Amino acid sequence: MTAMESSRLHRKLTPFDALLLTLSCLSPVFSVYGPGSDVLQHTGTGAGMLFLIAIGAAAIWAMVYAELGSAYPYAGGDYVGVGSILGSAAGFASLALWALVILPINAFLADMVAVYLAEVVPVQPIVVTYVALFLGVAAALLAVRAGAMLTGVFLAVSLLTVLALMVAGLWHPAGHFIAVLTHPRIPDARGRWLPVATGALAMGAVNAAFATAGGNQAIAFGEELIDPHRNTGRVILVACLTGALAIALPVVAVAWNASAHPEIFRGTAPLTAFVTSIAGPTAGKALSAVVALAVFNALIAQLLFASRLLFSFARDGVFPARVSAALGRVDPASGVPRAATIVIAVGSALCCFISPHVLLVFMSGLIVYALALVSVAVLVGRVRGQTGAPGFWRSPFYPLMPLLGLALAFAFAAADWNDPDAGRPSLLLLGALLVAAVGWYHFVLRRRPGGWAPRVEHSQPAPES
């Protein structure tokens, strides 16, 4: 095997395989039980309206990422397209952003498996965390199609659970649907219904948009996807919209049903309280077990995603030559970047010693900077003919979608800034990282012989049939 062949991922994923992996990264059940529960708790019946609006925000996110991903379907995800369009300094800043958050994301998901499983059986959380991480890495080391099929099985169980939650919410709706949507109310400590404060609705809207946005993970599987220029954009769009509907509609249904049951909103886990109220505590525990399974499935998919990012970093020569050579190799039999996967596993395991709150500080601001960079890249790329070319997916009504993407990024930034606990520290931390990354590029990487730039192969999309 030549050096060039050893650094190539195997192009074997069908669009359906990539869709399964991307939806697993989105993890609809976890999004419903995590951010969905939080929005229900703080906005009451207003959560229904907010999650319907969030579907539109998710569509904007998907269209912006679909255009960039279709033009630059590389394992490095965002940074390859951003760097090719906006320059190597912006590309390295995007790379550094993802490098900082990929390990905390994996550790956070492993922690959450333990949290939800503890609601079902008495277990030591730290033991469950590391067992989940070990099993997730074992799955991530499988050939990518086998990994896609495994995550697909878990995903099917999760989506059936989401469907059951939606049906339960619609089984005995309370009040007029339009009235519930347009007159958001929340119960006080005595169970009296009060209007939801405007500030709570604004924060809830951003959190709902956070919960439903996604699909961009498909870009990292672009080098393993058949006919990536044609298929990557479509996979991102379908994954994001499917995930947004699977996340939003159950929350809408529960908000509608629970408008007659104020006690559901007063607890710390309104969805668990809702299921327990209609089906008993056993059903509530069963659903917690499914949530643990869904988060584990997301962990497998995120490990696959993270290993592709690290592989791309190495192939682009970010690390010293020997380290890059080792991490940038692909196993000839499985097509998996094994060294990169193992390093991701070790780094994620070390991050599990950090408290979940601190991990959130690393993660919270990612969506702000990533969406802003990608939106600007699409704005500039279309003008230069680098995105939206014939055979590539292109967002409609240009420049509306990337401009709306920037507006979303600013809205997310405002919400994070108003959260002094995790959001504001994350914005400051990641902002400082981006400044440092640009400085490192200018004073170190640019002075290398030949400089530094993301690796791009100028292939053409297959003709439209």
C-alpha positions in Angstrom: 0.0 0.0 0.0 1.4 3.4 -1.0 1.6 6.4 1.4 -1.2 8.1 -0.5 -3.5 5.0 -0.3 -2.8 4.6 3.4 -4.2 8.1 4.1 -7.4 7.5 2.1 -10.6 6.6 3.8 -12.7 3.9 2.1 -15.5 5.3 0.0 -18.2 2.8 0.9 -21.0 4.7 2.7 -24.3 5.0 0.9 -26.4 8.1 1.6 -28.6 6.0 3.9 -25.6 4.9 5.9 -24.4 8.4 6.3 -27.9 9.5 7.3 -28.0 6.9 10.1 -24.7 8.1 11.5 -25.7 11.7 11.3 -29.1 11.2 13.0 -27.3 9.2 15.7 -25.1 12.2 16.3 -28.2 14.3 16.6 -29.8 11.9 19.1 -33.5 13.0 19.0 -34.3 11.2 22.3 -31.5 12.9 24.2 -32.4 16.3 22.7 -36.1 15.8 23.7 -35.2 14.8 27.3 -32.3 17.2 27.7 -33.0 20.7 26.2 -36.6 19.8 25.6 -37.2 19.2 29.3 -35.4 22.4 30.2 -37.6 24.5 27.8 -40.8 22.9 29.1 -39.7 23.6 32.7 -39.0 27.3 32.1 -41.6 28.2 29.5 -44.5 25.9 30.3 -47.0 25.5 27.4 -44.9 28.1 25.5 -42.5 25.2 24.6 -44.9 24.1 22.0 -44.7 27.4 20.0 -41.0 27.7 20.5 -40.2 24.2 19.1 -42.4 24.8 16.1 -40.4 28.0 15.4 -37.2 26.1 16.0 -38.0 23.8 13.0 -37.5 26.9 10.8 -34.3 27.8 12.5 -33.0 24.2 12.0 -33.9 24.5 8.3 -31.7 27.6 7.9 -28.9 25.9 9.7 -29.2 22.8 7.4 -29.2 24.8 4.2 -26.1 26.8 5.1 -24.2 23.7 6.1 -25.5 21.7 3.1 -24.1 24.2 0.6 -20.7 24.2 2.3 -20.6 20.5 2.8 -21.6 19.7 -0.8 -18.7 21.8 -2.1 -16.2 20.6 0.5 -17.1 17.0 1.7 -14.0 16.3 3.7 -13.2 14.5 6.9 -12.2 17.7 8.5 -15.7 19.0 8.5 -16.1 22.8 8.6 -12.5 23.9 8.6 -11.7 22.6 5.1 -14.4 24.6 3.4 -13.9 27.6 5.7 -10.2 27.6 5.1 -10.5 27.1 1.3 -12.9 30.1 1.0 -11.9 32.5 3.7 -8.2 31.8 3.8 -5.9 29.4 5.8 -6.0 31.6 9.0 -9.8 31.3 9.2 -9.5 27.6 8.4 -7.0 27.0 11.2 -9.2 29.0 13.6 -12.2 26.7 12.7 -9.9 23.6 13.1 -8.8 24.8 16.6 -12.4 25.4 17.6 -13.4 21.8 16.9 -10.1 20.5 18.4 -11.0 22.0 21.7 -14.5 20.7 21.9 -14.5 17.2 20.4 -13.1 15.5 23.5 -15.4 17.3 26.0 -18.4 16.4 23.9 -17.5 12.7 24.1 -16.9 12.8 27.8 -20.1 14.7 28.4 -22.1 12.0 26.5 -20.4 9.2 28.4 -21.3 11.0 31.7 -25.0 11.3 30.5 -25.2 7.6 29.9 -24.4 7.0 33.5 -26.9 9.7 34.7 -29.9 8.2 32.9 -28.9 4.6 33.6 -28.8 5.5 37.3 -32.5 6.3 37.2 -33.1 2.6 36.2 -30.6 0.6 38.2 -28.3 1.4 41.2 -24.9 1.7 39.6 -21.6 3.5 40.2 -21.8 6.4 37.7 -18.0 6.5 37.1 -18.0 2.8 36.2 -20.8 3.2 33.8 -19.1 6.2 32.2 -15.9 4.3 31.4 -17.7 1.1 30.3 -19.9 3.2 28.0 -16.8 4.9 26.6 -14.9 1.5 26.1 -17.9 -0.1 24.3 -18.4 3.1 22.2 -14.7 2.9 21.1 -15.0 -0.8 20.3 -18.0 0.0 18.0 -16.1 3.0 16.5 -13.2 0.7 15.5 -15.5 -1.4 13.3 -15.6 -0.9 9.6 -17.6 2.3 9.0 -20.6 0.5 7.4 -20.8 -1.9 10.3 -20.8 1.0 12.6 -23.5 2.7 10.7 -25.7 -0.4 10.8 -25.1 -0.8 14.6 -26.0 2.8 15.3 -29.0 2.4 12.9 -30.4 -0.4 15.1 -30.1 1.8 18.3 -31.5 4.8 16.4 -34.6 2.8 15.4 -35.4 2.0 19.0 -34.9 5.7 20.0 -37.1 7.0 17.2 -39.9 4.5 18.1 -39.7 5.9 21.7 -40.0 9.5 20.4 -43.0 8.4 18.3 -44.6 6.8 21.4 -44.0 10.0 23.4 -45.7 12.0 20.7 -48.7 9.7 20.4 -49.0 9.8 24.2 -49.1 13.5 24.1 -51.7 13.7 21.4 -53.9 10.9 23.0 -55.7 13.3 25.4 -55.0 16.8 24.3 -56.1 19.6 26.6 -57.5 22.9 25.4 -57.6 24.4 21.9 -54.3 23.9 20.1 -54.0 27.4 18.7 -54.8 28.9 22.1 -52.1 26.8 23.8 -49.6 27.9 21.2 -50.4 31.6 21.2 -51.1 32.1 25.0 -48.1 30.5 26.7 -48.6 29.9 30.4 -46.7 28.3 33.2 -47.9 27.3 36.7 -46.6 28.9 39.9 -45.8 27.0 43.1 -49.6 26.8 43.9 -50.5 25.5 40.5 -52.1 28.7 39.3 -51.4 29.5 35.6 -49.5 32.7 34.8 -48.3 34.2 31.5 -44.7 33.3 30.6 -42.2 36.2 30.9 -40.9 37.6 27.7 -37.3 37.0 28.8 -38.0 33.3 29.5 -39.6 32.9 26.1 -36.6 34.5 24.4 -34.1 32.2 26.2 -36.4 29.2 25.5 -36.5 30.0 21.8 -32.7 29.9 21.5 -32.5 26.7 23.6 -35.1 25.1 21.3 -33.1 26.1 18.3 -30.0 24.7 19.9 -31.8 21.4 20.4 -33.1 21.0 16.9 -30.1 22.2 14.8 -27.7 19.6 13.5 -26.8 17.5 10.5 -23.4 19.1 9.9 -21.7 16.0 11.2 -22.4 14.4 7.8 -19.5 16.5 6.3 -16.9 14.5 8.3 -18.1 11.3 6.6 -17.9 12.9 3.1 -14.7 11.1 2.2 -16.4 7.8 2.9 -19.6 8.7 1.1 -20.3 7.6 -2.5 -20.7 10.6 -4.8 -20.1 13.1 -2.0 -20.6 16.3 -4.0 -24.1 15.3 -4.9 -25.1 13.4 -1.7 -23.5 15.3 1.2 -25.9 18.3 1.0 -28.9 16.1 0.7 -27.9 14.0 3.7 -27.4 17.1 5.8 -30.7 18.5 4.8 -32.7 15.3 5.4 -30.9 14.5 8.6 -31.4 18.0 10.1 -35.1 18.2 9.1 -35.9 14.7 10.2 -34.1 15.3 13.5 -35.8 18.6 14.0 -39.3 17.1 13.5 -38.5 14.1 15.7 -37.3 16.5 18.5 -39.9 19.3 18.1 -43.2 17.4 17.6 -43.0 15.3 20.9 -42.4 18.5 22.9 -45.3 20.2 21.1 -47.6 17.2 21.9 -46.5 17.1 25.5 -47.0 20.8 26.0 -50.5 20.5 24.5 -51.5 17.6 26.7 -49.8 18.9 29.9 -51.7 22.2 29.7 -54.3 20.6 31.9 -51.7 19.2 34.4 -49.7 22.0 36.0 -47.9 19.5 38.3 -45.9 18.2 35.3 -44.2 21.5 34.7 -43.2 22.1 38.4 -40.7 19.2 38.6 -37.1 19.1 37.4 -37.9 16.4 34.8 -41.3 17.3 33.2 -41.1 14.6 30.5 -40.5 11.8 33.0 -43.3 13.2 35.1 -45.6 13.2 32.1 -44.8 9.6 31.2 -45.2 8.5 34.8 -48.5 10.3 35.1 -50.1 8.5 32.1 -48.3 5.1 32.2 -46.9 4.6 35.7 -43.4 4.6 37.2 -42.3 1.4 35.4 -42.9 3.1 32.1 -41.0 6.2 33.3 -38.0 4.0 34.2 -38.2 2.1 30.9 -38.1 5.4 29.0 -35.0 6.5 31.0 -33.3 3.2 29.9 -34.1 4.1 26.3 -32.7 7.6 26.8 -29.4 6.0 28.1 -29.3 3.8 25.0 -29.9 6.8 22.8 -27.1 8.8 24.4 -24.8 5.7 24.1 -25.7 5.6 20.4 -24.8 9.3 20.1 -21.5 8.6 21.8 -20.6 5.9 19.2 -21.5 8.3 16.3 -19.6 11.2 17.9 -16.5 9.0 18.4 -16.7 8.1 14.7 -17.0 11.8 13.9 -14.2 12.9 16.2 -11.8 10.3 14.9 -12.3 11.6 11.3 -11.6 15.1 12.5 -8.4 14.1 14.2 -7.4 12.0 11.2 -7.9 15.1 9.0 -5.9 17.3 11.3 -3.0 14.9 11.1 -3.2 14.5 7.3 -3.1 18.3 7.0 0.2 18.4 8.9 -1.1 20.2 12.0 1.1 18.0 14.3 4.8 17.2 14.1 5.7 15.0 11.1 5.9 11.6 13.0 2.7 12.2 14.9 0.9 13.3 11.8 2.1 10.3 9.9 0.8 7.9 12.6 -2.6 9.6 13.1 -3.1 10.1 9.4 -3.1 6.4 8.5 -6.1 4.3 7.7 -6.3 0.6 8.5 -6.3 -1.2 5.1 -8.8 -3.9 6.1 -11.5 -1.9 8.0 -10.9 1.6 6.4 -10.9 3.1 10.0 -8.3 5.6 11.2 -7.5 3.4 14.2 -4.7 5.4 15.7 -6.8 8.6 15.6 -9.7 6.7 17.1 -7.6 5.3 20.0 -6.1 8.8 20.7 -9.7 10.2 20.8 -10.7 7.5 23.2 -7.8 8.2 25.6 -8.4 12.0 25.5 -12.1 11.5 26.1 -11.4 9.2 29.0 -9.2 11.9 30.6 -11.9 14.5 30.1 -14.3 12.3 32.0 -12.5 13.4 35.2 -13.7 16.9 34.5 -17.1 17.8 35.9 -20.1 17.9 33.5 -20.5 21.6 34.2 -17.0 22.5 33.1 -17.4 20.3 30.0 -20.5 22.4 29.2 -18.3 25.6 29.4 -16.1 24.1 26.6 -19.1 23.1 24.5 -21.7 25.9 24.8 -20.2 28.5 22.5 -19.3 26.1 19.7 -22.5 26.6 17.7 -22.1 30.4 17.7 -18.6 30.6 16.2 -19.0 27.6 13.9 -22.3 28.8 12.4 -20.9 32.3 11.9 -17.8 31.1 10.1 -19.8 28.7 7.9 -22.4 31.4 7.0 -19.7 33.9 6.0 -17.9 31.2 4.0 -21.1 30.5 2.1 -21.7 34.2 1.5 -18.2 34.6 0.0 -18.0 31.2 -1.6 -21.1 31.7 -3.8 -19.8 35.0 -5.1 -16.5 33.3 -6.0 -18.1 30.3 -7.5 -16.6 28.0 -4.8 -20.0 26.8 -3.5 -23.3 26.3 -5.3 -21.6 25.2 -8.6 -23.4 22.9 -11.0 -23.7 19.4 -9.5 -23.3 20.8 -6.0 -26.2 21.5 -3.6 -27.0 25.2 -3.3 -29.2 27.0 -0.8 -32.3 28.8 -2.2 -32.9 32.5 -2.3 -29.2 33.5 -2.0 -28.0 35.4 0.1 -31.0 35.0 2.4 -30.0 31.7 4.1 -26.4 32.6 5.0 -27.6 36.0 6.3 -30.3 34.3 8.4 -27.5 31.9 9.6 -25.5 34.9 10.8 -28.6 36.3 12.5 -29.0 32.9 14.3 -25.4 33.0 15.3 -25.9 36.4 16.9 -29.1 35.2 18.6 -27.2 32.2 20.1 -24.4 34.6 21.2 -26.9 36.8 23.0 -28.4 33.9 24.8 -25.0 32.5 25.8 -23.9 36.0 27.0 -27.0 36.1 29.2 -26.0 32.8 30.8 -23.1 33.7 33.3 -22.9 30.1 34.5 -21.7 28.4 31.3 -22.6 30.3 28.1 -20.7 33.5 28.8 -17.5 31.7 30.0 -17.7 29.5 26.9 -18.0 32.5 24.5 -14.9 34.1 26.1 -12.9 30.9 26.3 -13.6 30.0 22.6 -13.2 33.6 21.5 -9.7 33.7 23.1 -8.9 30.4 21.4 -9.8 31.7 18.0 -7.6 34.8 18.5 -4.7 32.5 19.6 -5.3 30.2 16.6 -5.1 33.0 14.1 -1.9 34.2 15.9 -0.4 30.7 15.7 -1.1 30.5 12.0 0.5 33.8 11.2 3.6 33.4 13.4 4.2 29.6 13.1 2.3 27.8 10.3 2.5 30.4 7.6 6.3 30.5 8.1 6.7 26.8 7.4 8.2 25.9 4.0 5.2 26.0 1.7 3.0 27.4 4.5 -0.1 25.6 5.6 -3.6 25.1 4.1 -6.3 22.5 4.3 -5.9 19.7 1.8 -8.4 19.8 -1.0 -8.7 17.4 -3.9 -10.3 19.2 -6.8 -12.7 16.5 -8.0 -15.8 17.1 -10.0 -19.3 15.9 -9.1 -20.9 13.2 -11.2 -23.3 14.5 -13.9 -26.9 14.8 -12.9 -29.0 11.9 -14.1 
